[in-house]
Amino acid sequence: METEALWLTIRSGISLLALGTMVGFMVARNVRQYQDAKIWNWARFFMIMSFFASALSHIILIGYHSLGIDGFESLIGTSITEPTVNTILITTTICFSSMFAAYINGWDSLVLLPLFIQIGALIFTFLIGTINFEYYYIMVFGVLSIIALWEAGIRLKDNMAMGIGIMSTLQLIASFGGFYFQTALSLIGITFGAITIMGLFRPYKEG
Amino acid sequence: MGNATVIYVAVLESLHMLLLLYILYCKIKKFIKEKNLLDFSFLLVVVLTACLGVYNAYLNCLFASRGHIERVYIGNIEISWIMGFLCSALYFWFLLNLLKAKRWYSLPFVASFYLIIYGYFTPAPLLFQIYIAVTFIPGSIALIVDAIKRKHGVSFSIGVSVVLFLFTEAFISPQFFVLYYSLEYVLLIVLLLGVTGWWDRNVFYDREYANKIKNTWIAHRIGS
């Protein structure tokens, strides 16, 4: 159990570092682009929000597993089926990732759909409390966004969509395995994500 | 309820149903002929309105003959409310379509979906009425204004019939029996005129444009 906690801390620490680098890198690029050309890159903004929510989730995990802050236990809960702050952060990550996938594919009328459903799910889960919609949201939109990212990567030959798609697929596969399998794939995935964001993953030269 | 009233209501409602089915037939025929996407969404509205109308007519007939009706519920929500939500989602969608707010297109359907699920668990007629009023009224007014601007008969008739429908609902009690049915028939006639193209031919008729075409045609004939 001690070793697992240690690995969990290492995993969350590396993920946090990578996510922080990715967010910082993308914010700097977006701000520079806005200053130069007065163009706001919405695709990058959606990814920033997605990584930011994921980073917050990792901060909670580190706070609980490494620092042992008591209050953080209730933020995490015992599983993803419980409506907790951590679940909301995971949902937000998926929500913005789906928005990114819809935006990059040019599906204009579907860009805000994940956000509307997310707001509805939040209202349902926390104000009305009849169904934990958050859980179903993660399952459905998680898979849909990965499909859409692959679609954008292959059809539009978009390097970033392809890279994020591979990263998300690795994370999804990781969730089905045991602890060490999960840790290894998560680390590979997040490293791959960081490489993509830095522009080093370029399967399509012209993309 | 007396026999005469039962027969009267049954005749009125049967006519109502026949008119709705005829409107539906005209709309489907037009869609098959023109295959226009906007026409398809209008077709969906007409189909839903017709289903709702036929279902209500059937219930009214039952009520007149038996004195009571057993409404069909799914959870806590009545089936006509579900159709109402789908209709209002489409109207709201029209409004967004007119405003060209493409990114908001999914909002009406998501809102209706959650309201249907909410209705399944909790009965909340006031919330539903507010939602339907909020979506129908601005949608139909925008539809009428846009139809007058673009001289489009079908959207005009749908907008007017929705306003009339909301107005009719205020007179649903037995004291206003005659007024209620009169308004319902006015509503159906307005819709029928739109679907058969009467508004386009007679009211939104662009005389200048028609004359221009006619003159060109005559000039062409004289020239040849």
Chai-1 contact restraints between the chains, C-beta under 6 A:
chainA,res_idxA,chainB,res_idxB,connection_type,confidence,min_distance_angstrom,max_distance_angstrom,comment,restraint_id
A,D108,B,K102,contact,1.0,0.0,6.0,A-B,restraint_1
A,D108,B,R103,contact,1.0,0.0,6.0,A-B,restraint_2
A,S109,B,K102,contact,1.0,0.0,6.0,A-B,restraint_3
A,S109,B,Y105,contact,1.0,0.0,6.0,A-B,restraint_4
A,V111,B,R103,contact,1.0,0.0,6.0,A-B,restraint_5
A,L112,B,R103,contact,1.0,0.0,6.0,A-B,restraint_6
A,L113,B,S106,contact,1.0,0.0,6.0,A-B,restraint_7
A,F116,B,S106,contact,1.0,0.0,6.0,A-B,restraint_8
A,F116,B,L107,contact,1.0,0.0,6.0,A-B,restraint_9
A,F116,B,V110,contact,1.0,0.0,6.0,A-B,restraint_10
A,I117,B,V110,contact,1.0,0.0,6.0,A-B,restraint_11
A,G120,B,V110,contact,1.0,0.0,6.0,A-B,restraint_12
A,G120,B,Y114,contact,1.0,0.0,6.0,A-B,restraint_13
A,T130,B,F121,contact,1.0,0.0,6.0,A-B,restraint_14
